[in-house]
Amino acid sequence: MGERLVEGHGVIVAEFFDVACSRQVPWAERPQAGLLLAALADPDRGFDAVVVGEYERAFDAGQFDELLPVLEAHGVQLWLPETGGPVEFGSVMHQALMTVLGAQSRREVLRARHRAMAAMRTQAVDQGRYLGGRPPYGYRLVDAGAHPTRAHARWGRQLQRLAPDPVTAPHVRWIFAERGAGRSAASIARELNERGVPCPSSNDPTRNRHRSNTGWSLRTIIEIVENPRYTGRQVWGRTSTDRRHRSVTGRRPSTRRDMGEWAVSTKLAHEPLVSEGEFVNAQLAHTPRTSDTGVVRTYRLAGLVRCGLCGRRMDSHWVHGRAGYRCRHGRTSAQPAVSVAKSWYAREDRIVELIRDQLTNHGTRPMPDLDPVEVIRSSASLIEYRPGSITLNGPGTTSGKRPDTTEKRHADAKTNNPTKSV
């Protein structure tokens, strides 16, 4: 198409084709398109026009408007079949045509995605079909017969399904049993490391090249315990991928969807490693805090107290034999100090008294008719703490917005005056 378009006007001196790259990815982040943009800045580039064979394969939505000033700055034309030659950058008609073509390109992407997603959801829910991806730790892939599509079957393609891995499946069952009994995820990870059990990335390094194989972590245990595929159900669509952007490593960021959006098979699709009851018990397990003497320590305001200086949730911390809370303003044992602000400590009983005083002053029924802690929890309020004072905020909010970046949090924590607004 490109050669036919420039026939009689010039010759094509270089080609840039991005294979298996979505049109939604910006030009600067595409491998070949990025090289083309870099070549534009070279005075000896050897070309004065960029020829696009088909608009819908090169641009998405408003990407043309982003590329236009770059081409104009370097004096390079853009040729399209839809315009029969070079695009006139100052033409209102051509600008309107580019807008229409961008909308058509976006519509084509959305329609194709909708059809593919709907088909995959049906295959997962109704057929329990394995739709790709790394098998969960404890499972391996085995052939499940010829592909149901005749064309794929003729090419020799096979369906696959999950089957218990005789080496790793016992570890998964043990993890669920321990977690269901109330054991903490950190304790489970520690014992697995002490026993020398290979972590998932060590057990399958080929499929986990992007992960470190340093051992079991708390997050690894939680991911296993929260994965419903261990009950024998096929689950698809737990995460959503942002195809517009890539990280510095080239990977696309993904976010976890709400459980109600998952596609779960209506029947068992593979052999379960745990029963549905064991899976639910593992989700509901709660590990109480214990001291060195084995005495359970109770923190009634756990998760409700935020630091009024840096906005972080204050840690439950035993202070002089009493329940209390602490904020180190971002410092941890694994992270060096980034601020000069001292750690804040607050006794739970004193915070409760401050809550009681505020509730009474705001017209709540006189204490001790109501438990201040129960009032806070039932109203889903949060407590913003500063030395000697608190502020009660509505559900899930604080009176001051939490800093948006790590640098901003560090800047806030460097002040020694907790009442000063930075």
C-alpha positions as CSV (number, residue, x, y, z in Angstrom):
1,M,0.0,0.0,0.0
2,G,2.8,2.4,0.9
3,E,4.7,1.8,-2.3
4,R,1.6,2.3,-4.4
5,L,0.9,5.5,-2.6
6,V,4.3,7.1,-3.3
7,E,4.7,5.7,-6.8
8,G,5.9,8.5,-9.1
9,H,6.7,10.7,-6.1
10,G,9.7,9.0,-4.4
11,V,11.0,5.7,-3.0
12,I,10.7,4.1,0.4
13,V,14.2,4.1,2.0
14,A,13.4,2.5,5.4
15,E,10.6,0.5,7.0
16,F,9.4,0.5,10.6
17,F,6.9,-2.2,11.5
18,D,5.7,-2.9,15.1
19,V,4.7,-6.6,15.3
20,A,2.4,-7.7,18.2
21,C,2.1,-4.2,19.5
22,S,-1.3,-2.6,20.3
23,R,-2.1,0.6,18.5
24,Q,-3.2,1.9,21.8
25,V,0.5,2.1,22.9
26,P,1.8,5.6,22.3
27,W,4.3,5.9,19.5
28,A,7.2,6.8,21.8
29,E,6.7,3.5,23.7
30,R,6.5,1.3,20.6
31,P,9.9,-0.3,19.7
32,Q,9.9,0.6,15.9
33,A,7.8,3.7,16.1
34,G,10.2,5.0,18.8
35,L,13.1,4.4,16.5
36,L,11.3,6.4,13.8
37,L,10.7,9.3,16.1
38,A,14.4,9.3,17.1
39,A,15.4,9.3,13.5
40,L,13.3,12.5,12.8
41,A,15.8,14.5,14.9
42,D,18.7,13.4,12.7
43,P,19.5,16.1,10.0
44,D,20.9,13.3,7.8
45,R,18.0,11.0,8.1
46,G,17.6,10.5,4.4
47,F,13.8,11.0,4.2
48,D,11.4,13.8,4.2
49,A,8.0,12.0,4.7
50,V,6.5,9.3,6.7
51,V,4.1,6.9,4.8
52,V,1.4,5.1,6.8
53,G,-0.2,2.2,4.9
54,E,-3.4,2.2,7.0
55,Y,-4.5,4.8,9.5
56,E,-6.3,2.3,11.8
57,R,-3.2,0.2,12.2
58,A,-1.0,3.1,13.1
59,F,-3.1,5.5,15.2
60,D,-5.6,5.2,18.0
61,A,-8.1,8.0,18.9
62,G,-6.1,11.2,19.3
63,Q,-2.6,9.9,18.7
64,F,-2.4,11.8,15.4
65,D,-2.8,15.1,17.2
66,E,0.1,14.2,19.4
67,L,2.3,13.3,16.5
68,L,1.4,16.3,14.3
69,P,3.6,19.0,16.1
70,V,6.6,16.6,16.1
71,L,6.4,16.1,12.4
72,E,5.9,19.8,11.8
73,A,8.9,20.7,14.0
74,H,11.2,18.6,11.9
75,G,9.6,19.5,8.5
76,V,8.5,15.9,7.7
77,Q,5.3,15.2,5.8
78,L,2.8,12.4,6.6
79,W,1.3,10.5,3.7
80,L,-1.9,8.5,4.1
81,P,-4.0,6.4,1.7
82,E,-7.1,8.0,3.1
83,T,-5.9,11.5,1.9
84,G,-4.4,10.2,-1.4
85,G,-1.1,11.7,-0.5
86,P,0.4,14.1,2.1
87,V,-1.8,15.3,4.9
88,E,-2.2,19.1,4.9
89,F,-1.6,20.0,8.5
90,G,-3.4,23.3,8.2
91,S,-6.4,22.0,6.4
92,V,-9.7,22.0,8.3
93,M,-11.0,19.2,6.1
94,H,-8.0,17.0,6.7
95,Q,-8.2,17.6,10.4
96,A,-11.8,16.6,10.5
97,L,-10.9,13.5,8.5
98,M,-8.2,12.5,11.0
99,T,-10.7,12.9,13.8
100,V,-13.2,10.6,12.1
101,L,-10.5,8.0,11.4
102,G,-9.3,8.2,15.0
103,A,-12.9,7.5,16.2
104,Q,-13.2,4.6,13.8
105,S,-9.9,3.1,15.1
106,R,-11.0,3.3,18.7
107,R,-14.4,1.8,17.8
108,E,-12.7,-1.1,16.1
109,V,-10.5,-1.8,19.2
110,L,-13.4,-1.7,21.6
111,R,-15.6,-3.9,19.4
112,A,-12.9,-6.5,19.0
113,R,-12.0,-6.4,22.7
114,H,-15.7,-6.8,23.7
115,R,-16.2,-9.8,21.5
116,A,-13.0,-11.5,22.7
117,M,-13.7,-10.8,26.4
118,A,-17.2,-12.0,26.1
119,A,-16.1,-15.3,24.4
120,M,-13.4,-15.9,27.0
121,R,-15.8,-15.2,29.9
122,T,-18.2,-17.8,28.4
123,Q,-15.5,-20.3,27.9
124,A,-14.4,-19.9,31.5
125,V,-17.8,-19.9,33.1
126,D,-19.7,-22.5,31.0
127,Q,-16.8,-24.8,29.9
128,G,-14.3,-24.3,32.7
129,R,-11.6,-23.9,30.0
130,Y,-8.0,-23.0,30.9
131,L,-7.3,-19.8,29.1
132,G,-3.6,-19.4,29.5
133,G,-1.2,-17.8,31.9
134,R,1.1,-19.3,34.5
135,P,-0.4,-22.3,36.4
136,P,-0.8,-21.6,40.1
137,Y,1.8,-23.0,42.4
138,G,0.8,-26.5,43.2
139,Y,-0.5,-27.2,39.7
140,R,1.0,-28.2,36.4
141,L,-0.4,-28.2,32.8
142,V,-1.5,-31.4,31.1
143,D,-3.1,-32.1,27.7
144,A,-6.9,-32.1,27.8
145,G,-7.6,-33.4,24.3
146,A,-7.9,-31.9,20.8
147,H,-8.8,-28.3,20.4
148,P,-12.6,-28.0,19.8
149,T,-12.1,-25.6,16.9
150,R,-11.5,-27.8,13.8
151,A,-8.9,-25.5,12.3
152,H,-6.9,-25.5,15.4
153,A,-7.3,-29.2,15.8
154,R,-5.9,-29.7,12.3
155,W,-2.9,-27.7,13.2
156,G,-2.3,-30.1,16.1
157,R,-3.2,-27.7,18.9
158,Q,-4.3,-29.2,22.2
159,L,-6.4,-27.9,25.0
160,Q,-4.7,-27.8,28.4
161,R,-6.0,-28.1,32.0
162,L,-4.6,-27.9,35.5
163,A,-3.5,-31.0,37.3
164,P,-2.0,-31.3,40.8
165,D,1.8,-31.2,40.9
166,P,2.9,-34.1,43.0
167,V,5.9,-32.1,44.3
168,T,4.3,-28.8,45.2
169,A,0.6,-29.7,45.8
170,P,1.2,-31.0,49.3
171,H,2.8,-27.6,50.3
172,V,-0.3,-25.8,49.1
173,R,-2.6,-28.1,51.2
174,W,-0.3,-27.5,54.2
175,I,-0.5,-23.7,53.8
176,F,-4.3,-23.8,53.7
177,A,-4.4,-26.0,56.8
178,E,-2.0,-23.8,58.8
179,R,-3.7,-20.6,57.8
180,G,-7.2,-22.0,58.5
181,A,-5.9,-22.9,62.0
182,G,-5.1,-19.3,62.6
183,R,-1.4,-19.2,61.9
184,S,-0.1,-16.0,60.4
185,A,1.1,-15.7,56.9
186,A,4.5,-14.5,58.0
187,S,5.0,-17.5,60.3
188,I,4.0,-19.9,57.4
189,A,6.5,-18.2,55.1
190,R,9.2,-18.3,57.7
191,E,8.8,-22.1,58.3
192,L,8.8,-22.8,54.6
193,N,12.1,-20.9,54.2
194,E,13.6,-22.8,57.2
195,R,12.6,-26.1,55.7
196,G,14.2,-25.2,52.4
197,V,11.0,-25.5,50.4
198,P,11.5,-23.7,47.0
199,C,9.3,-20.7,46.5
200,P,7.1,-20.5,43.4
201,S,9.7,-18.5,41.4
202,S,12.4,-20.9,42.2
203,N,10.2,-23.9,41.4
204,D,9.3,-22.6,38.0
205,P,12.0,-20.1,36.9
206,T,11.1,-20.2,33.2
207,R,7.7,-18.7,33.8
208,N,8.8,-16.4,36.5
209,R,11.8,-14.7,35.0
210,H,10.5,-11.3,36.2
211,R,10.4,-12.4,39.8
212,S,13.3,-12.9,42.3
213,N,13.8,-16.3,43.8
214,T,14.9,-15.1,47.2
215,G,12.4,-17.2,49.1
216,W,8.9,-17.2,50.5
217,S,7.4,-13.9,51.5
218,L,4.2,-12.9,53.3
219,R,2.7,-11.6,50.1
220,T,3.3,-15.0,48.4
221,I,1.4,-16.8,51.1
222,I,-1.5,-14.4,50.9
223,E,-1.7,-14.7,47.1
224,I,-1.9,-18.5,47.4
225,V,-4.5,-18.4,50.2
226,E,-6.7,-15.9,48.2
227,N,-6.6,-17.8,44.9
228,P,-10.0,-19.6,44.4
229,R,-8.6,-21.8,41.7
230,Y,-7.4,-24.2,44.4
231,T,-11.0,-25.2,45.0
232,G,-11.1,-26.7,41.5
233,R,-13.0,-23.8,39.9
234,Q,-11.7,-22.1,36.8
235,V,-11.4,-18.4,37.5
236,W,-10.6,-15.8,34.8
237,G,-10.5,-12.0,34.8
238,R,-9.1,-11.4,38.3
239,T,-6.9,-8.5,37.0
240,S,-7.3,-5.8,34.5
241,T,-4.4,-4.7,32.3
242,D,-3.7,-1.1,31.3
243,R,-2.7,-1.5,27.6
244,R,-2.1,2.2,27.1
245,H,1.0,2.4,29.2
246,R,4.1,0.4,30.1
247,S,6.4,0.5,33.0
248,V,10.2,1.3,32.7
249,T,10.7,-2.5,32.4
250,G,8.3,-2.7,29.5
251,R,5.5,-4.5,31.4
252,R,2.0,-3.2,31.4
253,P,0.5,-2.3,34.8
254,S,-2.4,-4.3,36.1
255,T,-5.0,-3.8,38.8
256,R,-7.0,-6.3,40.8
257,R,-10.7,-6.4,40.0
258,D,-13.5,-6.7,42.5
259,M,-14.5,-10.3,43.2
260,G,-18.0,-9.7,41.7
261,E,-16.3,-9.1,38.3
262,W,-14.5,-12.4,38.2
263,A,-15.6,-15.2,35.8
264,V,-15.9,-18.4,37.9
265,S,-16.8,-21.7,36.3
266,T,-20.1,-23.2,37.3
267,K,-18.6,-26.6,37.8
268,L,-15.3,-28.1,38.8
269,A,-12.8,-27.7,36.0
270,H,-9.8,-29.5,37.6
271,E,-9.0,-31.5,40.7
272,P,-9.2,-29.3,43.8
273,L,-6.4,-29.1,46.3
274,V,-8.7,-27.8,49.1
275,S,-12.4,-27.9,49.7
276,E,-14.5,-24.8,49.4
277,G,-15.0,-24.9,53.2
278,E,-11.2,-25.0,53.8
279,F,-10.8,-22.1,51.4
280,V,-13.4,-20.0,53.2
281,N,-11.9,-20.8,56.6
282,A,-8.5,-19.6,55.3
283,Q,-10.0,-16.2,54.3
284,L,-11.7,-15.8,57.7
285,A,-8.7,-16.8,59.8
286,H,-7.5,-14.2,62.2
287,T,-4.2,-14.3,63.9
288,P,-4.3,-12.6,67.3
289,R,-1.2,-10.7,68.5
290,T,0.7,-12.5,71.2
291,S,3.5,-11.4,73.5
292,D,6.7,-13.4,74.3
293,T,4.9,-15.0,77.2
294,G,2.0,-16.1,74.9
295,V,-0.5,-13.6,76.3
296,V,-2.8,-12.2,73.6
297,R,-2.6,-8.5,73.2
298,T,-5.8,-6.7,72.1
299,Y,-5.8,-3.4,70.2
300,R,-9.3,-2.0,70.1
301,L,-8.5,0.9,67.7
302,A,-6.3,-1.1,65.3
303,G,-6.5,0.3,61.8
304,L,-8.4,3.4,62.9
305,V,-5.7,5.8,64.0
306,R,-3.8,7.8,61.4
307,C,-0.8,10.1,62.0
308,G,-1.7,13.8,61.8
309,L,1.8,14.6,60.5
310,C,2.5,12.2,57.6
311,G,-1.0,10.7,57.1
312,R,0.1,7.0,57.6
313,R,-1.9,4.5,59.5
314,M,-0.3,4.2,63.0
315,D,1.0,0.7,64.0
316,S,-0.3,-1.1,67.0
317,H,2.5,-1.0,69.6
318,W,2.7,-2.1,73.2
319,V,3.7,0.9,75.2
320,H,4.9,0.4,78.8
321,G,2.6,-2.5,79.4
322,R,-0.4,-0.9,77.7
323,A,-2.0,-1.0,74.2
324,G,-0.8,1.9,72.2
325,Y,0.0,3.1,68.7
326,R,3.2,4.3,67.0
327,C,4.1,6.1,63.8
328,R,7.7,6.1,62.6
329,H,6.9,8.5,59.6
330,G,8.0,6.0,57.0
331,R,11.0,4.5,58.7
332,T,11.3,0.7,58.8
333,S,14.0,-1.8,59.7
334,A,14.6,-2.3,56.0
335,Q,14.5,1.4,55.0
336,P,16.9,4.0,56.2
337,A,15.7,7.1,58.0
338,V,14.4,9.8,55.6
339,S,13.3,12.4,58.1
340,V,14.4,14.0,61.3
341,A,10.9,13.9,63.0
342,K,10.8,11.7,66.0
343,S,8.5,8.7,66.2
344,W,5.1,9.4,67.8
345,Y,3.6,7.2,70.5
346,A,0.1,7.3,71.8
347,R,-1.5,5.3,74.6
348,E,-4.9,3.7,73.6
349,D,-6.6,4.6,76.9
350,R,-5.8,8.3,76.4
351,I,-7.0,8.3,72.8
352,V,-10.3,6.7,74.0
353,E,-10.7,9.5,76.6
354,L,-10.2,12.1,73.8
355,I,-12.8,10.3,71.7
356,R,-15.2,10.3,74.6
357,D,-14.7,14.1,75.2
358,Q,-15.3,14.9,71.5
359,L,-18.4,12.7,71.2
360,T,-19.9,14.3,74.4
361,N,-19.2,17.8,73.1
362,H,-20.9,17.0,69.8
363,G,-24.1,16.0,71.5
364,T,-23.8,12.2,71.5
365,R,-25.6,10.5,74.4
366,P,-23.7,11.0,77.7
367,M,-21.0,8.5,78.4
368,P,-20.7,5.8,79.7
369,D,-24.0,4.9,78.0
370,L,-22.0,4.3,74.8
371,D,-18.7,2.7,74.2
372,P,-16.6,5.3,72.3
373,V,-14.7,2.7,70.4
374,E,-17.9,1.0,69.2
375,V,-19.3,4.4,68.1
376,I,-16.2,5.0,66.0
377,R,-16.3,1.6,64.4
378,S,-20.0,1.6,63.7
379,S,-19.7,5.0,62.0
380,A,-16.7,3.9,60.0
381,S,-14.8,7.0,61.2
382,L,-11.0,7.5,61.3
383,I,-9.0,9.1,64.0
384,E,-6.3,11.6,63.1
385,Y,-3.9,11.8,66.0
386,R,-1.5,14.6,67.0
387,P,0.2,14.7,70.4
388,G,-2.5,15.7,72.9
389,S,-5.3,16.0,70.4
390,I,-7.4,14.0,67.9
391,T,-9.7,14.8,65.0
392,L,-12.6,12.5,64.0
393,N,-13.2,12.2,60.3
394,G,-15.9,10.7,58.2
395,P,-15.8,7.2,56.6
396,G,-12.5,6.6,55.0
397,T,-11.4,10.2,55.1
398,T,-8.9,12.4,56.9
399,S,-9.1,16.1,57.5
400,G,-5.9,16.6,55.5
401,K,-5.2,14.8,52.3
402,R,-2.4,12.3,52.4
403,P,0.6,13.4,50.4
404,D,0.5,12.2,46.9
405,T,4.2,11.2,46.6
406,T,6.9,9.7,48.7
407,E,8.9,12.9,48.4
408,K,6.0,15.0,49.7
409,R,5.6,12.6,52.7
410,H,9.3,12.9,53.5
411,A,9.1,16.7,53.2
412,D,6.1,16.8,55.7
413,A,7.9,14.5,58.1
414,K,11.0,16.8,58.2
415,T,9.2,19.5,60.2
416,N,9.6,19.4,64.0
417,N,6.4,21.5,64.5
418,P,3.5,19.0,64.2
419,T,1.0,21.9,63.9
420,K,2.7,23.5,61.0
421,S,1.2,23.0,57.5
422,V,3.9,22.3,55.0
